[in-house]
Amino acid sequence: MQLKIEKIERESKVSKAGNSYESIKVIANGGRWYTGFGDDVNATWKEGETVETPVYTEEYNGKTYSKLGLPKNPTELQQINSKLDTVIAMLSAKKKEKEIEEIFNVKENDGLPF
């Protein structure tokens, strides 16, 4: 998702386990707050920039929060990754297109827009 950064705050913190980390808070896209962990990717972000980054929402104590980065338990991403691993293995073994269609229940030109 593209975020036009209006304000950015960074804060060094210590976890309950005693590990140091950086917390990042970004106001973007018309005043919406996004929070996450500081890393090499967002270390250079500045106010006024537009950046491309993954975002997700997380519910905690009945409130919904917008988060930066990938979800902690990305079930959907794991499923996609598993399917991609299967396709890569089949292509590497030079399996036939028909076998790929059978596994994914797709026929050629089965309602695909391309």
Residue pairs with C-beta under 8 A, 6 or more apart in sequence:
1 52
1 53
1 54
1 55
2 50
2 51
2 52
3 26
3 28
3 29
3 34
3 50
3 51
3 52
3 53
3 55
4 28
4 29
4 49
4 50
5 26
5 27
5 28
5 45
5 46
5 47
5 48
5 49
5 50
5 51
6 27
6 28
6 31
6 47
7 26
7 27
7 47
8 24
8 25
8 26
8 27
8 45
8 46
8 47
9 24
9 25
9 26
10 22
10 23
10 24
10 25
10 38
11 22
11 23
11 25
12 20
12 21
12 22
12 23
13 20
13 21
13 22
13 23
14 20
14 21
15 21
21 37
21 38
22 37
22 38
23 35
23 36
23 37
23 38
24 35
24 36
24 37
24 38
24 42
24 68
25 33
25 34
25 35
26 33
26 34
26 35
26 36
26 45
26 68
27 33
27 34
28 34
32 66
33 65
33 66
34 55
34 66
34 67
34 68
35 65
35 66
35 67
35 68
36 42
36 67
36 68
36 69
37 68
37 69
39 69
41 53
42 51
42 53
42 68
45 51
53 68
53 69
54 68
54 69
54 70
55 66
55 67
55 68
55 69
56 66
56 67
56 69
56 70
56 71
57 64
57 65
57 66
57 67
58 64
58 65
58 67
58 71
59 65
70 77
71 77
83 104
86 103
87 100
90 99
90 100
90 103
97 108
101 107
101 108
106 112
